[in-house]
């Protein structure tokens, strides 16, 4: 009987750890940063991107984004995380569960990692490189909010 209880507790603990998702209170589009200029956003200047909306400070930045969205994709993904349109589902590198004590701020978003090694890679990088490392390819670590 004790072994069944121990197994049940272990399964529940494992399920709880695997469901750790990093999130913060989503920013309003007006409080987000334009992925082109870095200025505050005008909620009326937006474009559809990666299943959500990306917000810009002005129509000129929206046009620049439309002309070459891949150039601004990492910053656009980061904005989508900060506005709650994308949520973290796992480590951006491995896709594994996020562990406690591995969160760091990257731009306007808080991101967690599966281990101190992954966290350390990002911490050692310059700010722009961090954005590209974490938000350049979001398949493993992020998903649309439900």
MIROPA-496093 format. One record per residue: residue in three letters; y, x negated, z of N, C-alpha, C, O in turn. Coordinates in Angstrom, 1 decimal. Example, Ala and Ser with C-alpha at 12.3 -4.5 7.8 and 13.67 -1.06 7.14 Angstrom:
residues 2
+-----+--------+--------+--------+--------+--------+--------+--------+--------+--------+--------+--------+--------+
!  aa !    npy !    npx !    npz !   capy !   capx !   capz !    cpy !    cpx !    cpz !    opy !    opx !    opz !
+-----+--------+--------+--------+--------+--------+--------+--------+--------+--------+--------+--------+--------+
! ALA !   -5.7 !  -13.2 !    7.8 !   -4.5 !  -12.3 !    7.8 !   -3.3 !  -13.2 !    7.8 !   -3.3 !  -14.2 !    8.5 !
! SER !   -2.2 !  -12.8 !    7.1 !   -1.1 !  -13.7 !    7.1 !    0.0 !  -12.9 !    7.9 !    1.1 !  -13.4 !    8.0 !
+-----+--------+--------+--------+--------+--------+--------+--------+--------+--------+--------+--------+--------+
***
This chain:
residues 146
+-----+--------+--------+--------+--------+--------+--------+--------+--------+--------+--------+--------+--------+
!  aa !    npy !    npx !    npz !   capy !   capx !   capz !    cpy !    cpx !    cpz !    opy !    opx !    opz !
+-----+--------+--------+--------+--------+--------+--------+--------+--------+--------+--------+--------+--------+
! UNK !   -1.2 !   -0.8 !    0.0 !    0.0 !    0.0 !    0.0 !    1.3 !   -0.9 !    0.0 !    2.2 !   -0.6 !   -0.7 !
! UNK !    1.3 !   -1.9 !    0.8 !    2.4 !   -2.8 !    0.9 !    2.6 !   -3.5 !   -0.4 !    3.8 !   -3.7 !   -0.8 !
! UNK !    1.6 !   -3.9 !   -1.1 !    1.7 !   -4.5 !   -2.4 !    2.3 !   -3.6 !   -3.5 !    3.1 !   -4.0 !   -4.3 !
! UNK !    2.0 !   -2.3 !   -3.4 !    2.5 !   -1.3 !   -4.3 !    4.0 !   -1.2 !   -4.1 !    4.8 !   -1.1 !   -5.0 !
! UNK !    4.4 !   -1.1 !   -2.8 !    5.8 !   -1.0 !   -2.5 !    6.6 !   -2.3 !   -2.9 !    7.7 !   -2.2 !   -3.5 !
! UNK !    6.0 !   -3.4 !   -2.7 !    6.6 !   -4.7 !   -3.2 !    6.8 !   -4.7 !   -4.7 !    7.8 !   -5.1 !   -5.2 !
! UNK !    5.8 !   -4.3 !   -5.4 !    5.9 !   -4.2 !   -6.9 !    6.9 !   -3.2 !   -7.3 !    7.7 !   -3.5 !   -8.2 !
! UNK !    7.0 !   -2.1 !   -6.7 !    8.0 !   -1.1 !   -7.0 !    9.4 !   -1.6 !   -6.8 !   10.3 !   -1.4 !   -7.6 !
! UNK !    9.6 !   -2.3 !   -5.7 !   10.9 !   -2.9 !   -5.4 !   11.3 !   -3.9 !   -6.4 !   12.4 !   -4.0 !   -6.8 !
! UNK !   10.3 !   -4.8 !   -6.7 !   10.6 !   -5.8 !   -7.7 !   10.9 !   -5.2 !   -9.1 !   11.8 !   -5.7 !   -9.7 !
! UNK !   10.2 !   -4.2 !   -9.5 !   10.6 !   -3.5 !  -10.8 !   12.0 !   -2.9 !  -10.7 !   12.7 !   -3.1 !  -11.7 !
! UNK !   12.3 !   -2.3 !   -9.6 !   13.7 !   -1.7 !   -9.5 !   14.7 !   -2.8 !   -9.5 !   15.8 !   -2.6 !  -10.2 !
! UNK !   14.5 !   -3.9 !   -8.9 !   15.5 !   -5.0 !   -8.8 !   15.6 !   -5.6 !  -10.2 !   16.7 !   -5.9 !  -10.7 !
! UNK !   14.5 !   -5.8 !  -10.9 !   14.6 !   -6.3 !  -12.3 !   15.3 !   -5.4 !  -13.2 !   16.1 !   -5.8 !  -14.0 !
! UNK !   15.1 !   -4.1 !  -13.1 !   15.8 !   -3.1 !  -13.9 !   17.3 !   -3.1 !  -13.6 !   18.1 !   -3.0 !  -14.6 !
! UNK !   17.6 !   -3.3 !  -12.4 !   19.0 !   -3.3 !  -12.0 !   19.7 !   -4.5 !  -12.6 !   20.8 !   -4.5 !  -13.1 !
! UNK !   19.1 !   -5.7 !  -12.5 !   19.6 !   -6.9 !  -13.0 !   19.8 !   -6.9 !  -14.5 !   20.8 !   -7.3 !  -15.1 !
! UNK !   18.8 !   -6.3 !  -15.2 !   18.8 !   -6.3 !  -16.7 !   19.9 !   -5.3 !  -17.2 !   20.3 !   -5.3 !  -18.4 !
! UNK !   20.4 !   -4.4 !  -16.3 !   21.4 !   -3.4 !  -16.7 !   22.8 !   -3.9 !  -16.4 !   23.7 !   -3.1 !  -16.5 !
! UNK !   23.0 !   -5.1 !  -15.9 !   24.4 !   -5.5 !  -15.6 !   25.2 !   -5.6 !  -16.8 !   24.8 !   -6.3 !  -17.8 !
! UNK !   26.3 !   -4.9 !  -16.9 !   27.2 !   -4.9 !  -18.0 !   28.5 !   -5.3 !  -17.5 !   29.0 !   -4.8 !  -16.5 !
! UNK !   29.2 !   -6.2 !  -18.2 !   30.5 !   -6.6 !  -17.8 !   31.5 !   -5.6 !  -18.4 !   31.5 !   -5.3 !  -19.6 !
! UNK !   32.4 !   -5.1 !  -17.6 !   33.4 !   -4.2 !  -18.1 !   34.6 !   -4.2 !  -17.2 !   34.5 !   -4.6 !  -16.0 !
! UNK !   35.7 !   -3.9 !  -17.7 !   36.9 !   -3.8 !  -17.0 !   37.6 !   -2.5 !  -17.4 !   37.2 !   -1.8 !  -18.4 !
! UNK !   38.6 !   -2.1 !  -16.7 !   39.3 !   -0.9 !  -17.1 !   39.9 !   -1.1 !  -18.5 !   40.7 !   -2.1 !  -18.7 !
! UNK !   39.6 !   -0.3 !  -19.4 !   40.1 !   -0.5 !  -20.8 !   41.6 !   -0.4 !  -20.8 !   42.2 !    0.4 !  -20.1 !
! UNK !   42.2 !   -1.2 !  -21.7 !   43.6 !   -1.2 !  -21.9 !   43.9 !   -0.1 !  -22.9 !   43.1 !    0.2 !  -23.8 !
! UNK !   45.1 !    0.4 !  -22.8 !   45.6 !    1.4 !  -23.8 !   46.0 !    0.5 !  -25.0 !   46.3 !   -0.6 !  -24.8 !
! UNK !   45.9 !    1.1 !  -26.2 !   46.2 !    0.3 !  -27.4 !   47.6 !   -0.3 !  -27.3 !   47.9 !   -1.4 !  -27.8 !
! UNK !   48.6 !    0.4 !  -26.7 !   49.9 !   -0.1 !  -26.6 !   50.0 !   -1.4 !  -25.7 !   50.9 !   -2.2 !  -25.8 !
! UNK !   49.0 !   -1.6 !  -24.8 !   49.0 !   -2.7 !  -23.9 !   48.1 !   -3.9 !  -24.5 !   48.1 !   -5.0 !  -23.9 !
! UNK !   47.5 !   -3.6 !  -25.6 !   46.6 !   -4.7 !  -26.2 !   47.5 !   -5.6 !  -27.0 !   48.7 !   -5.4 !  -27.3 !
! UNK !   46.9 !   -6.8 !  -27.4 !   47.7 !   -7.7 !  -28.2 !   47.3 !   -7.6 !  -29.7 !   46.1 !   -7.5 !  -30.0 !
! UNK !   48.2 !   -7.7 !  -30.6 !   48.0 !   -7.7 !  -32.0 !   47.1 !   -8.9 !  -32.4 !   47.5 !  -10.0 !  -32.0 !
! UNK !   46.0 !   -8.7 !  -33.1 !   45.2 !   -9.8 !  -33.5 !   45.8 !  -10.8 !  -34.5 !   45.4 !  -11.9 !  -34.7 !
! UNK !   46.9 !  -10.3 !  -35.2 !   47.6 !  -11.2 !  -36.1 !   48.7 !  -11.9 !  -35.5 !   48.8 !  -13.1 !  -35.7 !
! UNK !   49.6 !  -11.2 !  -34.8 !   50.8 !  -11.9 !  -34.2 !   50.7 !  -12.3 !  -32.7 !   51.4 !  -13.2 !  -32.3 !
! UNK !   49.8 !  -11.6 !  -32.0 !   49.7 !  -11.8 !  -30.6 !   50.7 !  -11.0 !  -29.8 !   50.7 !  -11.1 !  -28.5 !
! UNK !   51.5 !  -10.2 !  -30.4 !   52.5 !   -9.3 !  -29.7 !   51.9 !   -8.0 !  -29.3 !   50.7 !   -7.8 !  -29.6 !
! UNK !   52.6 !   -7.2 !  -28.5 !   52.1 !   -5.9 !  -28.1 !   51.9 !   -5.0 !  -29.3 !   52.5 !   -5.2 !  -30.3 !
! UNK !   51.1 !   -4.0 !  -29.1 !   50.7 !   -3.2 !  -30.2 !   51.4 !   -1.9 !  -30.3 !   51.9 !   -1.3 !  -29.2 !
! UNK !   51.6 !   -1.3 !  -31.4 !   52.1 !    0.0 !  -31.7 !   50.9 !    0.8 !  -32.0 !   50.2 !    0.6 !  -33.0 !
! UNK !   50.5 !    1.8 !  -31.2 !   49.3 !    2.6 !  -31.4 !   49.2 !    3.3 !  -32.8 !   48.2 !    3.7 !  -33.2 !
! UNK !   50.4 !    3.5 !  -33.4 !   50.4 !    4.1 !  -34.7 !   50.1 !    3.2 !  -35.8 !   49.9 !    3.6 !  -37.0 !
! UNK !   50.1 !    1.9 !  -35.6 !   49.7 !    0.9 !  -36.6 !   48.3 !    0.4 !  -36.3 !   48.1 !   -0.5 !  -35.5 !
! UNK !   47.4 !    1.0 !  -37.0 !   46.0 !    0.6 !  -36.8 !   45.2 !    0.6 !  -38.1 !   45.6 !    1.1 !  -39.1 !
! UNK !   44.0 !    0.1 !  -37.9 !   43.0 !    0.1 !  -39.1 !   41.6 !    0.2 !  -38.5 !   41.3 !   -0.2 !  -37.4 !
! UNK !   40.8 !    0.9 !  -39.3 !   39.4 !    1.0 !  -38.9 !   38.7 !   -0.3 !  -39.1 !   38.9 !   -1.0 !  -40.2 !
! UNK !   37.9 !   -0.7 !  -38.2 !   37.2 !   -2.0 !  -38.3 !   36.0 !   -2.0 !  -37.3 !   36.1 !   -1.6 !  -36.2 !
! UNK !   34.8 !   -2.4 !  -37.9 !   33.6 !   -2.6 !  -37.1 !   33.3 !   -1.4 !  -36.2 !   32.9 !   -1.5 !  -35.1 !
! UNK !   33.4 !   -0.2 !  -36.7 !   33.1 !    1.0 !  -36.0 !   34.2 !    1.5 !  -35.0 !   33.9 !    2.4 !  -34.2 !
! UNK !   35.3 !    0.9 !  -35.0 !   36.4 !    1.3 !  -34.1 !   37.7 !    1.1 !  -34.8 !   37.8 !    1.1 !  -36.0 !
! UNK !   38.8 !    1.0 !  -33.9 !   40.1 !    0.8 !  -34.4 !   40.7 !   -0.4 !  -33.9 !   40.5 !   -0.8 !  -32.7 !
! UNK !   41.4 !   -1.1 !  -34.7 !   42.2 !   -2.3 !  -34.3 !   43.6 !   -2.0 !  -34.4 !   44.1 !   -1.3 !  -35.4 !
! UNK !   44.4 !   -2.3 !  -33.4 !   45.8 !   -2.0 !  -33.3 !   46.7 !   -3.2 !  -33.6 !   46.3 !   -4.3 !  -33.3 !
! UNK !   47.8 !   -3.0 !  -34.2 !   48.8 !   -4.0 !  -34.6 !   50.2 !   -3.7 !  -34.1 !   50.4 !   -2.6 !  -33.7 !
! UNK !   51.0 !   -4.7 !  -34.1 !   52.4 !   -4.5 !  -33.7 !   53.2 !   -3.9 !  -34.8 !   54.2 !   -3.2 !  -34.5 !
! UNK !   52.8 !   -4.0 !  -36.0 !   53.6 !   -3.5 !  -37.1 !   52.8 !   -3.3 !  -38.4 !   51.6 !   -3.8 !  -38.5 !
! UNK !   53.3 !   -2.7 !  -39.4 !   52.7 !   -2.5 !  -40.6 !   52.4 !   -3.8 !  -41.4 !   51.4 !   -3.9 !  -42.1 !
! UNK !   53.3 !   -4.8 !  -41.2 !   53.0 !   -6.1 !  -41.9 !   51.8 !   -6.7 !  -41.4 !   51.0 !   -7.3 !  -42.2 !
! UNK !   51.5 !   -6.7 !  -40.1 !   50.3 !   -7.3 !  -39.5 !   49.1 !   -6.5 !  -40.0 !   48.0 !   -7.1 !  -40.3 !
! UNK !   49.2 !   -5.2 !  -40.1 !   48.1 !   -4.4 !  -40.6 !   47.8 !   -4.8 !  -42.0 !   46.6 !   -4.8 !  -42.4 !
! UNK !   48.8 !   -5.0 !  -42.8 !   48.6 !   -5.5 !  -44.2 !   47.9 !   -6.8 !  -44.3 !   47.0 !   -7.1 !  -45.1 !
! UNK !   48.4 !   -7.7 !  -43.4 !   47.8 !   -9.1 !  -43.4 !   46.3 !   -9.0 !  -43.0 !   45.5 !   -9.7 !  -43.5 !
! UNK !   46.0 !   -8.1 !  -42.0 !   44.6 !   -8.0 !  -41.6 !   43.8 !   -7.4 !  -42.7 !   42.6 !   -7.8 !  -43.0 !
! UNK !   44.3 !   -6.4 !  -43.4 !   43.6 !   -5.8 !  -44.5 !   43.3 !   -6.8 !  -45.6 !   42.3 !   -6.7 !  -46.3 !
! UNK !   44.2 !   -7.7 !  -45.8 !   44.1 !   -8.7 !  -46.8 !   43.0 !   -9.8 !  -46.5 !   42.4 !  -10.3 !  -47.4 !
! UNK !   42.7 !  -10.0 !  -45.2 !   41.7 !  -11.0 !  -44.9 !   41.3 !  -10.8 !  -43.4 !   41.6 !  -11.5 !  -42.5 !
! UNK !   40.5 !   -9.7 !  -43.3 !   40.0 !   -9.3 !  -41.9 !   39.1 !  -10.3 !  -41.3 !   39.1 !  -10.5 !  -40.1 !
! UNK !   38.4 !  -11.1 !  -42.1 !   37.5 !  -12.1 !  -41.5 !   38.3 !  -13.2 !  -40.8 !   37.8 !  -13.8 !  -39.8 !
! UNK !   39.5 !  -13.5 !  -41.2 !   40.3 !  -14.5 !  -40.6 !   40.7 !  -14.1 !  -39.1 !   40.8 !  -14.9 !  -38.2 !
! UNK !   40.8 !  -12.7 !  -38.9 !   41.2 !  -12.2 !  -37.6 !   40.1 !  -11.5 !  -36.9 !   40.4 !  -10.8 !  -35.9 !
! UNK !   38.9 !  -11.6 !  -37.4 !   37.8 !  -10.8 !  -36.8 !   37.5 !  -11.1 !  -35.3 !   37.4 !  -10.1 !  -34.6 !
! UNK !   37.5 !  -12.3 !  -34.9 !   37.2 !  -12.6 !  -33.5 !   38.3 !  -12.0 !  -32.6 !   38.0 !  -11.5 !  -31.6 !
! UNK !   39.6 !  -12.1 !  -33.0 !   40.6 !  -11.5 !  -32.2 !   40.6 !  -10.0 !  -32.2 !   40.9 !   -9.4 !  -31.2 !
! UNK !   40.2 !   -9.4 !  -33.3 !   40.0 !   -8.0 !  -33.4 !   38.9 !   -7.5 !  -32.5 !   39.0 !   -6.5 !  -31.8 !
! UNK !   37.7 !   -8.2 !  -32.5 !   36.6 !   -7.9 !  -31.6 !   37.0 !   -8.0 !  -30.2 !   36.7 !   -7.1 !  -29.4 !
! UNK !   37.8 !   -9.0 !  -29.8 !   38.2 !   -9.2 !  -28.5 !   39.1 !   -8.1 !  -28.1 !   39.0 !   -7.5 !  -27.0 !
! UNK !   40.0 !   -7.6 !  -29.0 !   40.9 !   -6.5 !  -28.7 !   40.0 !   -5.2 !  -28.5 !   40.3 !   -4.4 !  -27.6 !
! UNK !   39.0 !   -5.1 !  -29.3 !   38.1 !   -3.9 !  -29.1 !   37.4 !   -3.9 !  -27.8 !   37.1 !   -2.8 !  -27.2 !
! UNK !   37.0 !   -5.1 !  -27.3 !   36.4 !   -5.2 !  -26.0 !   37.5 !   -4.8 !  -24.9 !   37.2 !   -4.0 !  -24.0 !
! UNK !   38.7 !   -5.3 !  -25.1 !   39.7 !   -5.1 !  -24.0 !   40.2 !   -3.6 !  -24.0 !   40.7 !   -3.1 !  -23.0 !
! UNK !   40.0 !   -2.9 !  -25.2 !   40.4 !   -1.5 !  -25.2 !   39.2 !   -0.6 !  -24.9 !   39.4 !    0.7 !  -25.0 !
! UNK !   38.1 !   -1.1 !  -24.6 !   36.9 !   -0.4 !  -24.2 !   36.1 !    0.2 !  -25.4 !   35.2 !    1.0 !  -25.2 !
! UNK !   36.4 !   -0.2 !  -26.6 !   35.7 !    0.3 !  -27.8 !   34.3 !   -0.4 !  -27.9 !   33.4 !    0.2 !  -28.5 !
! UNK !   34.3 !   -1.7 !  -27.5 !   33.0 !   -2.4 !  -27.5 !   32.8 !   -2.8 !  -26.0 !   33.7 !   -3.1 !  -25.2 !
! UNK !   31.5 !   -2.7 !  -25.6 !   31.1 !   -3.1 !  -24.3 !   30.1 !   -4.2 !  -24.4 !   29.3 !   -4.3 !  -25.3 !
! UNK !   30.0 !   -5.0 !  -23.3 !   29.1 !   -6.1 !  -23.3 !   27.7 !   -5.6 !  -23.0 !   27.5 !   -4.9 !  -22.0 !
! UNK !   26.7 !   -6.0 !  -23.8 !   25.3 !   -5.6 !  -23.5 !   24.5 !   -6.8 !  -23.1 !   23.4 !   -6.6 !  -22.6 !
! UNK !   25.0 !   -8.0 !  -23.3 !   24.2 !   -9.2 !  -23.0 !   25.0 !  -10.4 !  -23.2 !   26.2 !  -10.4 !  -23.6 !
! UNK !   24.4 !  -11.6 !  -23.0 !   25.1 !  -12.9 !  -23.2 !   25.4 !  -13.0 !  -24.7 !   24.6 !  -12.7 !  -25.6 !
! UNK !   26.7 !  -13.4 !  -25.0 !   27.1 !  -13.5 !  -26.4 !   26.3 !  -14.6 !  -27.2 !   26.2 !  -14.5 !  -28.4 !
! UNK !   25.6 !  -15.5 !  -26.5 !   24.8 !  -16.5 !  -27.2 !   23.4 !  -16.2 !  -27.3 !   22.8 !  -16.3 !  -28.4 !
! UNK !   22.7 !  -15.8 !  -26.2 !   21.3 !  -15.5 !  -26.2 !   20.9 !  -14.1 !  -26.3 !   19.8 !  -13.7 !  -26.7 !
! UNK !   21.9 !  -13.2 !  -26.0 !   21.6 !  -11.7 !  -25.9 !   20.9 !  -11.3 !  -24.6 !   20.6 !  -10.2 !  -24.4 !
! UNK !   20.6 !  -12.3 !  -23.8 !   19.9 !  -12.1 !  -22.5 !   20.8 !  -11.4 !  -21.5 !   22.0 !  -11.3 !  -21.7 !
! UNK !   20.2 !  -10.9 !  -20.4 !   21.0 !  -10.2 !  -19.4 !   22.1 !  -11.1 !  -18.8 !   21.9 !  -12.3 !  -18.6 !
! UNK !   23.2 !  -10.5 !  -18.5 !   24.3 !  -11.1 !  -17.9 !   24.0 !  -11.3 !  -16.4 !   23.6 !  -10.4 !  -15.7 !
! UNK !   24.2 !  -12.5 !  -15.9 !   23.9 !  -12.8 !  -14.5 !   25.2 !  -12.8 !  -13.7 !   26.3 !  -13.2 !  -14.2 !
! UNK !   25.1 !  -12.4 !  -12.4 !   26.3 !  -12.4 !  -11.5 !   26.8 !  -13.9 !  -11.4 !   26.0 !  -14.8 !  -11.4 !
! UNK !   28.1 !  -14.0 !  -11.3 !   28.7 !  -15.3 !  -11.1 !   29.0 !  -16.1 !  -12.3 !   29.3 !  -17.3 !  -12.3 !
! UNK !   28.8 !  -15.4 !  -13.5 !   29.0 !  -16.1 !  -14.8 !   30.2 !  -15.5 !  -15.6 !   30.3 !  -15.9 !  -16.8 !
! UNK !   31.0 !  -14.7 !  -15.0 !   32.1 !  -14.0 !  -15.7 !   33.3 !  -15.0 !  -15.8 !   33.6 !  -15.7 !  -14.8 !
! UNK !   33.9 !  -14.9 !  -17.0 !   35.2 !  -15.6 !  -17.1 !   36.1 !  -14.8 !  -18.0 !   35.6 !  -13.9 !  -18.8 !
! UNK !   37.4 !  -15.0 !  -17.9 !   38.3 !  -14.3 !  -18.7 !   38.5 !  -15.0 !  -20.0 !   38.8 !  -16.2 !  -20.0 !
! UNK !   38.4 !  -14.3 !  -21.1 !   38.7 !  -14.8 !  -22.5 !   39.7 !  -13.9 !  -23.1 !   39.3 !  -12.8 !  -23.5 !
! UNK !   40.9 !  -14.4 !  -23.2 !   41.9 !  -13.5 !  -23.7 !   42.1 !  -12.4 !  -22.7 !   42.3 !  -12.6 !  -21.5 !
! UNK !   42.1 !  -11.2 !  -23.2 !   42.3 !  -10.0 !  -22.3 !   41.0 !   -9.4 !  -21.9 !   41.0 !   -8.3 !  -21.4 !
! UNK !   39.9 !  -10.1 !  -22.1 !   38.6 !   -9.5 !  -21.7 !   37.8 !  -10.4 !  -20.8 !   38.0 !  -11.6 !  -20.8 !
! UNK !   37.0 !   -9.8 !  -19.9 !   36.2 !  -10.5 !  -19.0 !   34.8 !  -10.5 !  -19.6 !   34.3 !   -9.5 !  -20.0 !
! UNK !   34.2 !  -11.7 !  -19.7 !   32.9 !  -11.8 !  -20.3 !   31.9 !  -12.5 !  -19.4 !   32.3 !  -13.5 !  -18.7 !
! UNK !   30.7 !  -12.1 !  -19.4 !   29.6 !  -12.7 !  -18.6 !   28.6 !  -13.4 !  -19.5 !   28.5 !  -13.1 !  -20.6 !
! UNK !   27.8 !  -14.2 !  -18.9 !   26.8 !  -15.0 !  -19.6 !   25.5 !  -14.9 !  -18.9 !   25.4 !  -14.5 !  -17.8 !
! UNK !   24.4 !  -15.4 !  -19.6 !   23.1 !  -15.3 !  -19.0 !   22.8 !  -16.5 !  -18.0 !   21.9 !  -16.4 !  -17.2 !
! UNK !   23.6 !  -17.5 !  -18.1 !   23.4 !  -18.7 !  -17.3 !   24.6 !  -19.6 !  -17.2 !   25.5 !  -19.4 !  -18.0 !
! UNK !   24.7 !  -20.5 !  -16.3 !   25.8 !  -21.4 !  -16.1 !   26.0 !  -22.3 !  -17.4 !   27.1 !  -22.7 !  -17.6 !
! UNK !   24.9 !  -22.6 !  -18.1 !   25.0 !  -23.4 !  -19.3 !   25.8 !  -22.8 !  -20.4 !   26.7 !  -23.4 !  -21.0 !
! UNK !   25.5 !  -21.5 !  -20.6 !   26.3 !  -20.8 !  -21.6 !   27.8 !  -20.6 !  -21.2 !   28.7 !  -20.8 !  -22.0 !
! UNK !   28.0 !  -20.3 !  -19.9 !   29.3 !  -20.2 !  -19.4 !   30.1 !  -21.5 !  -19.6 !   31.2 !  -21.5 !  -19.9 !
! UNK !   29.4 !  -22.6 !  -19.2 !   30.0 !  -23.9 !  -19.3 !   30.4 !  -24.3 !  -20.7 !   31.5 !  -24.9 !  -20.9 !
! UNK !   29.6 !  -23.9 !  -21.7 !   30.0 !  -24.2 !  -23.1 !   31.4 !  -23.6 !  -23.4 !   32.2 !  -24.3 !  -24.1 !
! UNK !   31.5 !  -22.4 !  -23.0 !   32.8 !  -21.7 !  -23.3 !   33.9 !  -22.2 !  -22.5 !   35.0 !  -22.4 !  -23.0 !
! UNK !   33.7 !  -22.5 !  -21.2 !   34.8 !  -23.0 !  -20.3 !   35.3 !  -24.4 !  -20.9 !   36.5 !  -24.6 !  -20.7 !
! UNK !   34.5 !  -25.2 !  -21.5 !   34.9 !  -26.5 !  -22.0 !   35.7 !  -26.4 !  -23.2 !   36.4 !  -27.3 !  -23.6 !
! UNK !   35.7 !  -25.3 !  -23.9 !   36.3 !  -25.1 !  -25.2 !   37.8 !  -24.7 !  -25.1 !   38.2 !  -24.2 !  -24.0 !
! UNK !   38.6 !  -25.0 !  -26.1 !   40.0 !  -24.6 !  -26.1 !   40.0 !  -23.0 !  -26.3 !   39.0 !  -22.4 !  -26.7 !
! UNK !   41.1 !  -22.4 !  -25.9 !   41.3 !  -21.0 !  -25.9 !   40.9 !  -20.3 !  -27.3 !   40.1 !  -19.4 !  -27.3 !
! UNK !   41.4 !  -20.9 !  -28.4 !   41.1 !  -20.3 !  -29.7 !   39.6 !  -20.5 !  -30.0 !   39.0 !  -19.6 !  -30.6 !
! UNK !   39.1 !  -21.6 !  -29.6 !   37.6 !  -21.8 !  -29.9 !   36.8 !  -20.9 !  -29.0 !   35.7 !  -20.4 !  -29.5 !
! UNK !   37.2 !  -20.6 !  -27.8 !   36.5 !  -19.6 !  -27.0 !   36.4 !  -18.3 !  -27.7 !   35.3 !  -17.6 !  -27.7 !
! UNK !   37.5 !  -17.8 !  -28.2 !   37.5 !  -16.5 !  -28.9 !   36.5 !  -16.5 !  -30.0 !   35.7 !  -15.5 !  -30.2 !
! UNK !   36.5 !  -17.5 !  -30.8 !   35.5 !  -17.6 !  -31.9 !   34.1 !  -17.7 !  -31.4 !   33.2 !  -17.0 !  -32.0 !
! UNK !   33.8 !  -18.5 !  -30.4 !   32.5 !  -18.6 !  -29.9 !   31.9 !  -17.3 !  -29.4 !   30.8 !  -17.0 !  -29.6 !
! UNK !   32.8 !  -16.6 !  -28.6 !   32.3 !  -15.4 !  -28.0 !   32.4 !  -14.1 !  -28.8 !   31.5 !  -13.3 !  -28.8 !
! UNK !   33.5 !  -14.0 !  -29.6 !   33.8 !  -12.8 !  -30.3 !   33.6 !  -12.9 !  -31.8 !   33.8 !  -11.9 !  -32.6 !
! UNK !   33.3 !  -14.1 !  -32.3 !   33.1 !  -14.3 !  -33.8 !   32.0 !  -13.5 !  -34.3 !   32.1 !  -12.9 !  -35.4 !
! UNK !   30.8 !  -13.6 !  -33.6 !   29.7 !  -12.8 !  -34.0 !   29.2 !  -12.0 !  -32.8 !   28.7 !  -12.6 !  -31.8 !
! UNK !   29.4 !  -10.7 !  -32.8 !   29.3 !   -9.9 !  -31.6 !   27.9 !   -9.2 !  -31.5 !   27.6 !   -8.5 !  -30.6 !
! UNK !   27.0 !   -9.4 !  -32.5 !   25.7 !   -8.7 !  -32.5 !   24.9 !   -8.9 !  -31.3 !   24.3 !   -7.9 !  -30.8 !
! UNK !   24.8 !  -10.1 !  -30.7 !   23.9 !  -10.3 !  -29.6 !   24.6 !   -9.8 !  -28.3 !   23.8 !   -9.3 !  -27.4 !
! UNK !   25.9 !   -9.9 !  -28.1 !   26.5 !   -9.6 !  -26.8 !   27.2 !   -8.3 !  -26.7 !   27.5 !   -7.9 !  -25.5 !
! UNK !   27.6 !   -7.6 !  -27.8 !   28.4 !   -6.5 !  -27.6 !   27.9 !   -5.3 !  -28.5 !   27.2 !   -5.5 !  -29.5 !
! UNK !   28.2 !   -4.1 !  -28.1 !   27.9 !   -2.9 !  -28.8 !   29.0 !   -1.9 !  -28.6 !   29.8 !   -1.9 !  -27.7 !
! UNK !   29.0 !   -0.9 !  -29.6 !   30.0 !    0.2 !  -29.4 !   29.8 !    0.9 !  -28.1 !   28.7 !    1.2 !  -27.7 !
! UNK !   31.0 !    1.3 !  -27.5 !   30.9 !    2.1 !  -26.3 !   30.4 !    3.5 !  -26.6 !   30.6 !    4.0 !  -27.7 !
! UNK !   29.7 !    4.1 !  -25.7 !   29.1 !    5.4 !  -25.9 !   30.0 !    6.5 !  -25.5 !   29.7 !    7.7 !  -25.6 !
+-----+--------+--------+--------+--------+--------+--------+--------+--------+--------+--------+--------+--------+
***
